[in-house]
Amino acid sequence: MALIDSFKGLLAKPKEFFRAKMLNGYAPVFSQFGNNIYASDVVQNCIDIIATEISKLQPRHIRTDSNGMQIVQRGNLNRLFKFGPNDLMTTRDFLEKIIWLLYLNFNVFIYPIYTSTVGENGIESRTYTGMYPLNPYQVDFLQDPTGTLYVKLFFQSGESFTLPYSEVIHIRKKFSMNDIMGGGMNGQPDNEALLKVLRINDTVLQGLEKGIKTSMSIRGIMKIATMLDDDAQRKERERFEKLVSSGDSGILPIDLKGDFTPIAIDPRMVDKDTMTFLKTSVQEWYGVSLAMLSRDYKDEQYQAFYESTLEPILIGLSQAFSKTLFSPRELDVGNEIVFYQRDMMYLSTTAKLSLIKTAGEQGLLSDDQKLALLGYPPIPGGNRITQSLNYVDRSIINIYQLNNAKTGKAVKEDGEE
């Protein structure tokens, strides 16, 4: 594959490696990772909601100048982000894959492929040609004699690659006990608390299934008053079942040999509050409300979901991408990767009109941007920006009021009789 060839071209040169030393005393060798929680439909639905929303983001390479103005840069990074970061994925696929791997493993590694050139001034320049989310089954952290940290990735194909850790985008979830990896002490997903709830939920569902099957299958006992061998009993039972299936009137004619005793089975179902509690516990674990799961949310509910669940992921993505893709010098002059929300399309029509009114009066939106919020295409001359005259620059507000006061006084004097 082209991806494997790209890895082989940028492997670390053979040198002496040893295990990186951890402050907590653990050997930094991590295997990926159980996926038993994904048998739950609630878990999959919660992660799917998060992954779907993140996949709508628009990553951009920007630079903030000395005046605080953000300028979208022209270059290979934004070309990759616009349609597809690699040959196998669109940008939407790329972002969705990252989130699923993050929630599956509590860690996700993204490898940016690049070519490097050094100018006459001795400064390295990188041209990025692709980015790939990786799913290794084992990760080793190594050091060379100079203390430089490397990451050795093992894949199911049998391939393994050793790369400088500084050149791999590493995004973590629940980064707490381990010094390098997200998750628990061993760098694996810490899902034990969630698994307890899922086990109870599974037991309840199995009980419901068995209760329903039992109530639908055994209706009574057919007592045969005569001594019959096995074949005769089977024929008698088949004759009785035939009567049951053909009894349109609900009355079964039975001869003197047979006696049918009905069994009243009343399976006790789990109450609604218990089922709601189990489901809500899973939703709270992932920060996804019932309104989001049912896709029937209001603006305020989405805003709460964004601020509590999505925004931390956006910040983490931006910082991890920027830290790896840019040199310290490039970061110092304002380069960064920002993941923008997609045109606020989740807002209701009323909220969009309110946003257009407020932002439009401040001169923050062009005509085309206002049309885009309402779902309309751009128009000729749509880059025009208008602003209300009801606002004044704060630095000249005193002069503005004094001039108005003088003008009012002059008008009054002229109008006196």
Secondary structure, 3 states (H helix, E strand, C coil): CHHHHHHHHCCCCCCCCEECCCCCCCCCEEECCCCHHHHCHHHHHHHHHHHHHHCCCEEEEEEECCCCCEEECCCHHHHHHHHCCECCECHHHHHHHHHHHHHHHCEEEEEEEEEEEECCCCCEEEEEEEEEEECCCEEEEEECCCCCEEEEEECCCCCEEEEEHHHCEEEECCECCCCCCCECCCCCCCCHHHHHHHHHHHHHHHHHHHHHHHHHHCCEEEEECCCCCHHHHHHHHHHHHHHHHHCCCCCCCCCCCEEEEECCCCCCCCCHHHHHHHHHHHHHHHCCCHHHHCCCCCHHHHHHHHHHHHHHHHHHHHHHHHHHHCCHHHHHCCEEEEEECCCCCCCCHHHHHHHHHHHHHCCCCEHHHHHHHCCCCCCCCCCCECCCCCCCCHHHHHHHHHHHHHHHHHHHHHCCC
